[in-house]
Amino acid sequence: MWRPASLLLIAVLFASAGWAPSTASEEPEATATSEHFSITWVTDPDDPHAPDLRDGDSDGVPDAIEALLESFEASRALEVDRLGYRPPPVEGRYELYVAGPLSTGSTQPAPGGSGRSTPSYIVIPPEIAQTDLPEPAMLAWAAHEYFHAVQLGYDSGEDSWIYEASSAWIEDVIADDADPNHQTVRWFVPTPRVALTASDGQREYGAFLFLQFLTERFAGGDPAIVRELWEEMAVPEALPAAPDRDAIGAIFEVLSRRGIAAADAWGEFLLWRWRLDLFAEGQGYREALLGKGWPRPRRADLVRFETCQLDTGAMDPLAPWAGDYVQLVPHRRGPEHATARLAVEGPPGATAFTLVKPRTGAPRSQVIQIPPDGAATVAVPFGRGQVRRVTLGMGTTAEAGIVGYSLRLPGGDRTVAVGPAGGQTTTYPNTAFLTGSVECRDRAQPLAEVLVTETEMVSGATRTWTVETEEDGRWGLVAQPEANARYTADVVDPLLSEAAAGPATVGVRVGPVVEIDDPVVSEGEPVVIAGSTAPPHPGAALLIEFRRPERAWQAGPATTTDAEGRYRVELPLPATGFWEVRVRLTDTGDEDHLPGVSLGRHLIEVRA
């Protein structure tokens, strides 16, 4: 156990643990050395800090102290000589101290060093310095703490989870037959929704399982892959030109070097975590978990038709480097034999796997590669006569978010698109508001993708928009059609079956634009009205109309637009006073548009 903290004097460590410090004269001590280590202990058998002082060979060094030196030398031989790690940056022998209760045993940073490449010393609790302690337990403890000393030399600023995960991992490397880290799987496996990087005083030890996965799956069992991680995390003061990555960055880099996407690796780890038998020591992991919990699926659904949209929990998004499991079970009234379409989508870095448990034979699994900007769809057998269940594991490595999924059986489509509705007619260049909804199995489908297509009735020209439904399953679109058009809506959401609605028509009226030279004229003087049509319509037939304010309209002169779609006409008004005028288009000259009337109020004053 390494507790990253400011350097504490040993006396302070004792006091913080409830042990009274003693003066040097009251606390006689002795020191023994080996090739690479120096160990100091209290020689008074009544001192609570004293180790087991039995000395079977009467050489003046307690047997437990000799065993500790041997364990630390074996740890150094493994970690430095065999695995190639840089030794801790200390001058002379590495210092060990026997003191305090078990809770204080730890590797502590020491003064000196360069940058975050930090020297250290190790405090060994008397409970470890016992002649009767089984050799594998002492060896695993020594390897764990000495690896912390190595880590502090590489980078003393890393997150605690990677320190403890890798130190727990190396325990099993040095004491493989004793399986010292098997018990820690219970702190990790049952809680998949908690991130790999989380620490709570226990979970980070169980995270050794991920490093074991990397070793077995991508390094052929070669433990050097963990050294690669630490070399990526190292600071330049420890290794020249070292990149000083954080732990996750190092994982990305080491996997990329092997041509492996981190998301694919995480999806496969979620599978191994669910099927522990894929590990070389999986049976031992399973036995250690019995009665201690198992990663239960978030939900288990009987599926007869389309499941519609499901997800890992909208109110509790998955954290990066976390995961979840669901199970899909064929309904007893479902088809005997069928191939279903399973779709999964999520945020960047999302990943998934499927594990099919057939009625007979071995389970079959596959990792699903989810593209960053879309969804992945795979075929899975799902007849009740073929399959007992399909387990789906989902996770994410880059961004927190919701991972969605659905299962669709042939002939079991239950998605319904309603609409588009609204619009009817509009005067160009005004807009039309269209709306619709999406349901599946009589439930509104929020966040469903819908493709709205506009098709001009005469030309056949099309435009499309992709819209998304709101929480109530409804969508809306503001369109600005240029000609009479039809609108259709197609559900294109990968988590829903295909569904179409429409068409709805929107007529586009041509609106004459009115330009009046002078709104004040003298009696007997005509009003000059000019303008154009929007959109331009050469040869369109126009009728000028006038009225006293709020009375019925009267017909005035007729005219047509010229080759540029413009018009100009004189309107004599019958009497003095105020008059309203407007321009009505009586014939557009094409089938693309409807006749329209000028918008706005145009007031003329005729003066005597």
N, C-alpha and C positions, 0 to 999 in steps of 0.2 A: 504494500500500500504506500503510495507516495502522496503526501499532503503538501501541495504547493503553497508555501507560506514564507514569510520572512524568516531568516535564520534565527533559530532559538538556541540559547545555551542549554546544555543538557540539564542543568539544574532547573531551568524554567520548565522544560519538558516534564521533569518529575513533579514539580509543583502543580502544573496544570492537570496532571493525572491524579492528584491527591496524594503524592509521595513527598515527604519532607526532605529538602536538600540537606546534605551533610557536608561538613568540612573535609578537606583532603585527609587530615590526620585521623578523623573518625571513620573514614571510608577507604581503607587500604585497597589497593587495586593491583592488578598484574596485567601484563601484556604478553601476547605470543604472536609470532609472525609465521607466515608461509612465504612462498616466492612472491606473491602479488598482494597479500593482505596482512593487515595488522589488526588484532582484536584485543580489546581491553575490557576487563571485567572486575567486579568487586570480589574480594577474597574472603570476606566475612560471611560465614554460612547463615548468620542470623539477619543479614541485611536483605531486605525484600528485593533488592536489585540483583542479588547474586544468582548466577546460573547453577545448574547441577554441578557440584564440586567433586563428585566422585572421580577418582584417578586410578583406574584399574592397573595401569602399567607403572604407576608411581614415578612418572617422569616429571612431575611438577606442573603439568598442564592437564586440567580436567578433560575427561574423555569427550564430554559434550562440546568443549571448545575445539578440540581436535577435529571432531566431526563437522563442526561449523566451518572451520578452515578448509577442510576437504570439500564440503558442499560448495563453498564460494569459489574455490579453485576449479571445481568441475563446471560451475556456472560460467566462469570466465573462459574456460577452455571451449565450451559450447558456443558462447555468444561471440567471443572475439576471435578465437583461433579457428573454429570450425565454420561458423556462419559469417564471419568477416566484418563484424561491427567494429567501429572505432571504440577503443577503451575509454572509460571516463577520463576527463581532462584533469587528473590529479597528479601531483608530484610525489614520487616515491610510491610506497605501498598504499593501497586503498584502506581507509580506516573504518573499523567496525567497533561498535560499543554495545555491550550487553547492559540493558537498563530498562526499568519501567515495566508496566503490565502489557499484555498483548495488544491493547488498543493503541499504545504509543509506538509500536514497531513501525518504522517507516524509513524511507530514503529522504534525506533532507538536503537542500542546497547549501553550499558552503561559500564563504567569501572567495573572491578571485574569479578566474576565468576570463573569457573575452566575449563581450556582448551577451547573447543568450546561450552561449556554450558554457555551461555552468558545472563546476566541480561539486562534489557532494560527499556525504558520509551516511552510514546506515546504522540505525538504532535497532538492536535485536532484543525483543522481550525475553525475559527469563523462561517463559513457557516454551519458547523455541529451543533454548539452550538446555535441553534435557537429554540425558543418555538414553532414556526409554522412548524418545520420539522416533517413530519409524523413519528409516533413512529416506524413503521417497518423499515424505512430508517435509523433512528438513531441506532436502535438495530442491523441491519445488518452491519452497519459501525463499531460499537463497537465490534461485534463478529469477524469481519474480522481482525481488528487490534490486538485485544487481542489474537487471534489465532497466529498471527505473534510473539507475545511475548512468547507464549507457544513454538512455533517452535524454536525460538532462544535459549530457554532453552534446547531443545533436541539436536540441532546441528545448529550452526550459519554458517556452511560452505557448506550447500546444494545448489543445483542449484536453480535459481530464479523461474523456472517454477513450481516446486512442492510447493514452498511457496505460490505463488499466486493461483495456482489451488486449493489447499486444503483450503485456506482462502476464496476463492470465493465459494467453495463447502459448507463450514459451514454457510455461509450467508443464504442459503436456508434451512438449518437444523433449524436455530433459527427463521427465519421469513418465513416459508414455504408458508403461505397464500399470502404473498406479492410477491413471486417469484423474489427476488432481482437480481438473477444471470441470468435470462432468456435472457437478452439483450446481454450477452457476447457470446452466441452461434454463433452470426454473426461474431465474431472475430476468430472462430475456425472451424466451420463445413465446410465452403465453400473452404477450402484450405487443402485437405487431403494429398497432397504431401509434405507438411511441417511437420517436425517431431513433435511428441508429446512434445519433450523436448525443442523445440525452444521457444525463448522469443523475443518479439518486443515491449513490453510495453502494448500490448492488448491481443495477442494470449494466453499468459499463463493463463489469467483469464478464457478464454473460455475452457481451458483444464480441468476445473472442471468436464466436461462431462464424462471424463474417470473415475474419482473417483466415480461419480454417477453410472456409468455402473458397476464398481466393487461392489458397495454397493447393487445394485438391482439384478445383475445377479449371484453373487457368495456369497452374505452374506444375502440373503433374506430380504434386506432392512435395515439390522443392520449397523449403521454407525461406529461400532467398528472396521470394517476392515480398515478404514483410520488410526485409532490409531495404529493398528498393523503395518502399514507402517512406521509410525513415530517411533515406538519402534524398528523397524529394522534399521532405519536411525540414531537412537540416538547414541551419543558418550558415552563411559563408565563413563565419569564424570557426565552425566545426569542420566543414569540408570546403575547400576552395571552390568558388563559383557555384556553390549549392543554391538551388532556386528558392528556398525558404517558402514553400507552399504550406497552406493549411492541410489538415488531414484529408478533407474531401477533395481538394485540388490534387493532392498526391494520388488518391484513388483514381480520379479521372485520368491522370497522366500515365500511371502504370498500366491501366486497362487499355488506354489508347495505343500505347506502345505495342500491345499485342493484337491490335485491330478489333478491340471489343468496345462497344458503346456502353457507357456506365448504366444507362437505362436497361439495356438488355441483361447486363450482369445482375442488376438489382432484381429484375423480374425472375431470373433464374434462382437467385438466392431466396426469394420468397417461396419458390417451389421447394427448394431444399429444406427450408425452414419448416414447411408443412409436411414434407416427406423426409423426415430425418434419416430414414434408411438409406438415402443417397450418400450420406457421409460414410467414410470408412468405419467410424466408430458410432454410427447412427443408432445401433441397437443399445449401446450404453447410454446415449443421450435419452432415448425413449424410456429406458428403465429408470433413469434419474428423474424423469418427468412424471412417472406414474403417481397419481394422487396429488400432484403438485400443480396441475393445470395444463391446459393445452390451448393453442390458438383456436378458439371456437369461431365458426363462420359468423359474420355479422348478421346474415339472414339466410334462410333456406326457403326456397319457393318451389311449390308444385307448379309445373308449367304445362298447360294444355294448349294454349294459344300464344299469341304474341305477349311478351311480358310488358310491353311499353317501356318507357324510360325508367331506369333504376339508377341509383348512384351510391357512392360510399358514404353519403351523409352530408346534405347541404349545410347543416348547421355546425358541422364539425369537419372542416376540410382536412385532408391528409397533409401532414407535414412532409417536407423533403426527407427522403430516406426513411419513409415509413410505409406501411402497407395494410391491406385488409383482405379478408377472404369472404366469399359468398358461395353458396351451393345451389344448384338448379337441378331439380328432380323431375323426371317425366311423370306426368299425371297418369293415374290408372286408367283414365278414359281417353288418353292421348293415343296417337298412332303407334302401331306395333313396331314399325320400322320407319325411320325418318332421318333426314340430315337437316339440322337447324343452322341458321346463320347467327353467329354470336358477334356482336359489335361492341367495341370498347373505345372510348375517347377520353381525353384528359388534358391537363395543362402540359406545357413543354416539360420533357423529362418523364412523362408518364410511361408506365410499363405494365405488363400483365402476363399471366400464364394461364393455361387451361390444363386441368388434370381430369381425364375421362376415366371413370371407373366402370368397366363393362360388366355385363352379367357373367361372362366367363373370360378368363384370360387376365393378363397383367394390365395394370393401369397404363394409359398413354398420356404423355404430356407434351406441351409445346409452349415456348415463349412467344408472346405476341409483340411484334414491333409496331408501336404506335407512332405515326408520323407527327412532327411537331405542330402541324397546322390542320390536322384532320383526325380521322378515326380509322381503326383497323377492323376488318371483318374477316372472320375465319369460319370454316365449316366444321361442325362437330356432329357426330352421331348422337341422336337423341330419341330414338324410339324406345318405348317402355319395354320392349322385348330385347333391346340391345344394351341399354345403359341403366345402371343403378343411379348414378348422379354425375354431374359435372361440377368440379370445384374451379372457381375462378379466383385467382389472386391478382390484386391490383396494387400499384404503388406509384411513387413519383420520386425523382432524384433532383430536379432542378427548381421547381416552384411548388409551393403549397397550392392545393386546389382540390376540386371534386373530380373524381373519376367516375364516368357514367358507363353503363353497360345495358344491353338488352339481348334477348333471345327471341328469334322468330322462327316459327315452324311453318312448313309449306301448307298453304290453305288456311292458316290461322291468323291472317291479317285482321287487325282490329283498329287501325288508325283511320280516322275520318277527318277530312278537311271541309270546312264550311266557309262559304263566301267565294270570291270577294263580293262585297255589297257596298253600295254608296256611289256617289258620283252622279250617275244618270246623264246630266248635261252640264256643260260649263262653257263659258265664253272665253275664247283665247285672248290673252295668255294666262288666264286664271287656272287654278289647280283643281283637281278632283281628289277627294279623300276616299280611300278604299280601306275596307276592314274585313277581317275574317277570323277564323279560329281553328284550332286543332284539338281533337279529342282522341283518346285511345281507351277502349273499354269503358266508355262513358265518363272518363275523367279528363279534365283539362290538362293539356301538356305544356307546361311552361318551358321557355328557352328552346322551343322547337324551331328548326330552320325551315323556312318556307320560301320557295322560288316563285315570285310573281312575274308573269310575262304579259307584256303589252304587245298586241298585234294590231297594226292599222288595218282597217277593214278593206280598203281598196288596194293599197300598195303591198300589203303583207309584211311591211317592215316591222321588226320586233325590237323591243328593249326588255331587259330583265333586271330585277332587283332581288336580293336575298334579304329577307327580314326575319326577325326572331320574335316569337311570341312572348308576351308578358307572363306574370305569375298566374293570371287568370286564363291563360291559354289563347288570348286574343292578340292579333297583330294589326298594325295600321300602316298605311303608306300614303304619302302625299305625292301624287303624280301630276305631271303637266303635259297632257297629251297635245300633240300638234295636229291631229286629225282624228276622225271618228275611230274608236278602237275598242277591242275586246280585251278583257283581262281574265287570266286564269291563275290559279294558285296550286302549286304542287309541293307536297311535303317532301323535302329532300334531306331530312335529318337522318344521319346514319343509325340512330337508335330507334327509329320508327319505320314501319313498313310504308310503302309508297301509297300515297293518296292524292287525289286531284279534286279540284272544285272549280266552278265557273262554267261557261264564261259569263261575265257581267260586262255590259256595254256602257260606254261613255260617249255621248255625242258632243262634238266640239263646234260651237257656234262661231262663225266669223263675225268679229266685232268691228263695225266701222269706227274709225277714229275721226272726231270732229274738230276742225280748226276754224275759228271764226275770226275774220280779220279785225272787225270792230263791232263790239256788242252794243254800241250806241249809234243809232242812225236817225236821220231826219225823216219826217213824214214824206212818203212817196219815194224814198230811197231804198233800194233792195239791200237785203243783208247778204253778204258774200260768205258762203259756207264752202269750205274745202276740207280735204283730208285724204285718208287712205283706208285700207282694210288691213286687219291683222288676223292671220298672216296675209300677205299681199295676194289679191285675186284680180288679175286683169279681166275686163269684160263683165264684171259682176254688176247686176242690176240693183240700183239704189232708189229709194223713195224718201224724199224730204218731207217731214211732218212737222206741224206746228199746232200750238193751242194756247189759249189763255191758261194761266197757272191753275192746275188741278182739274181742268175740264177735259172733254174728250178730244182726242187727236184728230186733226184734219189733214187730208192729203195735200201735199204741195207738188213741186215739180219732180219728175223722175230723171235719172241720169245713169250713166254706166262709168265704171272705172276705166282708165286708159291702160296702155301696155305696161305701165309700171305699177298698176294697182291704185292710182290716185284719181281723185275726182275734184271738180270745182263747179259750183252752181250758184245762181242768184235766186234769192227768195224774197219776193215783195210781200210785206205783211199788210193786212187790210186796215189797220187803224193804229192810232197812237196807244202808248201804254206798254206794259210788260208782256212778253211772249216767251214761251219755251219752244225750243226746236230740238229735233232729234233726227237721226238718219237710220232708216231701216233697210237692211239688205234683203231683197225679195227673191233673189236667185243667185246662188254661189257660182253656178256654171260648172260644178263638179259634184261627185258623190262623196268626197272626202269630208265635207263639212256641212253643218246646218246653217241656215240663215240666222243672223243675229241682229241686234239693235245696239246702237251706240250707248255706251255707259256714261253715267254722270248727268248732271243737270246743266243745260246750256240756256242761259237767260239773255234775252234781247230787250233793249228799251228803244221804243220808237218815240221820238220827240216831235212836238208840233213845230 
